[in-house]
Each structure stands twice: as C-alpha cells, then as structure tokens.
C-alpha cells in the first residue's frame, strides 16, 4: 500500500476545503486532542506502510486533520501526542478527544490461583474511577483505556466499516449546534446480521437505511484501519448510558458504533477528518460539543466483566438448542472441511514439486477432516452445565429458559448464567424492586431472614445491620432506583451523591477494612512517618491476612513507579508456613496521582489484604518494601522488612 502521495494530497485538499468554506460560528469550548494513531494501522499495531517514515507522515497528517477540523468549530484547541498525555491534563479543557494510546498509570496484572494458574487479568489503568471530565474515544480506545474503570464501550468486534445504520436520527449530535443534513440511502442489510436473527424482534429486512460516515473503509480500501463496535446487550440498562448509532459490521444490527457511558463517548468509526464525509465532520464536531454537557457526570453502573451474561444471552442459548442451529453448524463444518482439504491438496502438490511452502501452507498439511458432530455433542458444547439435566431434549432447554427468564442472573464468569432459586421461591423477578421490598419485609417479620439477607447482598451494594435501616434506605431511594445487569445484576441509585449507600463497587473491600479495626498501627510522627500492623481476620468464613500501613500527614509512599522515576514502589511479599496457601492475588489499596510520568502514591492509612486458606499453628512472614517521602526529601528505602503474624 503506497500512501506517500495520496495521504499528503488528500490532507492538502481537506485543509483547503476547510479554509474555503464559510467560517462557522465557533462554539466557546476548550478542546484537547490527543493523537498518535494512523489511518492505515490497526488496533494491534499492524500497519500497511512501506516505511516508518511513511507511517509517521500518516500519523502527523491525521493529527493535523483533526486539529484543522476542531479549530474550525471550537475557540481553543490544543494538540498533544499520546505519550505526552496524562489524565490530569484534561482538567484544563472542556472536552478531550483521545486518538492515541498514552502510558498507563498502572500496568496490566495477572491474577493467579493457589497453584500459580492464571485465572484472570487485571487490565492496565489509564484513568482513576473518579475521573469525570468529558472524553471522546476514537475507535477501539474506549475498550483499551476504559476497561479498568468499567466502561461499557467494550470490544464486541473490531469489524466496523464506513456506514452507520440503526442510528437515532433525533439525537442531538445529528441536530446541532452545527447544522447538518444527513444523506440517508437504502442499502443492502449486512449479510452477517442475518446470522444473529434470533436476537431480532421479527424478521430482519433485506435493506436498511444507512448514512455514510467515512469515504474509505476496510472492506473497499485494503489496509484501511478497522473500527470497533461495543456489545449492545445492557448498554442502556443504566441511566448514565445511551446508544446513538450502529454501523456496518460483522455483528448484530444494534452493535454500538456510537454511544455514551457517563462522561465518555465511544466514536467507533476510525477515519480521520480527511477521510470523513463532510456530513460526518459536522456530526463529529456536534458530538464533541454534546459531551461538554457531561462535565462532572461520571460513570454510575460499571461493567467490569465485559462478557457478563445478560438476559439477552438466553435468546442465543435457546437458538443453540434447536435442530436448525445444529444443521447450520454442520454446514459450516462441511464448508470449512472442503476449503481446508483443498488447501492441503495444493500444499501437498507444491511440496511434491520441491517448492517452498508458506507458514499457512505448512499448517494445512496436518489438517484432518473434523469428526462427525452429533446433535448431542452440539448440545453438550453449547448448553454447558444444563446438558447434564436435559441431555438431547432440545425442547426442554427452551422451556427451561422461558420458565425461568425472570430469575436468571449472570455470575462473575464469562457467559455464565444461573437460576436464582432464592428469588424463584418468592416468585418476583430479580429485576423488580418489589423483590427488595419483600426481603426487607421478611427481615421486619423475622421470616426466612437468611434468605432475605442473601438476596439483598446479591442484588445490592448496600449493607445494613437491621431491618429498620434497610427500610429507610429503600423508601428514601426507591424512586431513583434502577437495575443493571451489565453492572453486576445490582439495584443502584441514579445519583452522583457519594454519601448515598448503594453505588460503591468497592464496598466489600471497605467491609473487610471495617472488620479489621482491631489491627491498628502505632502512632506516627515526623521522625517515624510510617507504622505497620498485621494480623488475620476471619470474614464470612474466609481468612484474610491484613497488612495496614499508617502514613503520617504530609508524607507519602509510592504505589506504581513509572520508568525513569528514581523511587521505590511499595511491595508486600507474604510467605506462609506449611499447611497454608494464598488464594488469588492480594487486594491493593487505592492510589493517587503523583506526577505526569504516571507515578502514583499512597497517603493516609492503606490496607493490603491477602486471602489465605489452611489450618494449624505457625507464623506468616510479611516482607514490606517502601520509600517514604514528603514534599521536599525522601528517606532511605526500607527493603523487605519482615513482620510476623501468628496463625
């Protein structure tokens, strides 16, 4: 792909077009643009440039085109490269447009079980959860930068092309503040949409109204960057989120190409302004202006688990219990076998001629026809744990899913959905707030109180010791209460008031801290700014080894130290005696901003917790490393200082 002449010529034309057009009345907003990506490189860094010089020229041209567009519509525009950006910079602007990946403030981590097997990855962090400045993410950046804070702009598919469809034409970004006339045309429905017909309400039409966003797309222009759509299921199950548009992609017709969650807008289309239609340039400017209204309106319901099963998943499970789905799978397998066996034959013939084989051709030599898939095998593969109950009875699955629709909840696992027998016994849907009212009444009457508490704990993030407190909380907040499946199957409160119980996802951690009040570090002073205490706490049948560090006012420790900064990060290394083992990774304290390099710090009192299991007497050793500093000087680092805890 040769871009040297084309990219420069296109950018010149775009710049001239902007200058030639009648000046618009600018909106009085300060916009920060963060660049660093290209038009011909994908989310994995793969590119279609003939040289690094060509790549840098495309990135530079892309940044210049965004700068020209934003300066046309807004009074003040600043452009920085991604490696220069820190979240704190957004404080000085009304809206930040992020089109490049900055350095993380906390790296990606792996969670392991007691055997050392990786069970989960904690994504890298780029923002703290209290960040509430308006941001527009381009392409897949909402996924990569927003995952750690529970953004709903998760990665459904990197498959978005050039046209929008199923857009809400009355949405403000299509109306103003800059006037736009959308050219809508009837086009053939994307073929892939028919593969998901079981999600649709009724038959999918053969054609659908579309609006062109980009003049280039990956399907028609080889090597052009591909856009991203987010999962639609539950996207709007909280008042802090709104779907705006889908687009031509390989998924459902309601996959989210443009959508807002809290103070973040996902603009999944990836073309820079020189490859946008004139209409799309205006709509993009409107989207930036629209987001300025969400200053201070952050995320309420957080989607930490991107593949959490919502009730929409039942539609797929029902379809996958049918003979139709089974026959479709057989046909796919048959066609794949035919294609691969043809490739294998060609590779064998090429090998026989003594010609060199490509990597793909070498792999095809080992291909064997897939074993015949029976209907029972198909059900076992897709119905999971329910196969042991219903076997090869497809109709039984569909009846089960329909009969229990109102009682399913998604567990803390990928696409794992379970019937809540507690709720089912009360015959109230788990998404109906009458359920909370009923459980509180059970506490008030002293009837099945254990069941009532299980339900209240499962579906809320509130916690009270007595029925009266539960009742007061419910009556005060029921009119602002909503149920979110993507946010963890929880009843939450539509409010930004942090003093109101019910919206704190980290309540469990706070409960542990509260239950460990007996573990108290000694007093600190200027000469002894850090004190440590450690002990074991039993909480809800679990044992947790707790390490508390008290940091004197005006001093701090370091949480994460960016490359190049001369500090020592705080670390806790726990060694257990025979008969004990660690469960998962330790829970780390919340950290604060320290500097623009990405280094973060701890202040006040911080708590590290490590779940453990085992029996018997012995002694755990907690080795602590830290460096304590104030605003002027740093003390010498403390390296692997041992603290003993009796078990």
PyMOL commands that set and color helices and strands:
alter all, ss='L'
color gray80, all
select helices_A, chain A and resi 4-20+52-73+82-84+87-92+141-149+172-174+191-199+273-275+278-294+313-319+323-352+359-364+375-390+394-403+405-407+421-426+434-445+449-459+467-480+507-515
alter helices_A, ss='H'
color red, helices_A
select strands_A, chain A and resi 27-35+74-81+95-98+109-112+118-122+134-138+157-160+163-165+184-188+207-212+227-229+241-247+258-261+264-267+408-410+417-419+481-484+490-493+530-539+542-551+557-558+571-575+580-582+592-593+600-602+605-614+619-626+638-646
alter strands_A, ss='S'
color yellow, strands_A
deselect
rebuild
show_as cartoon
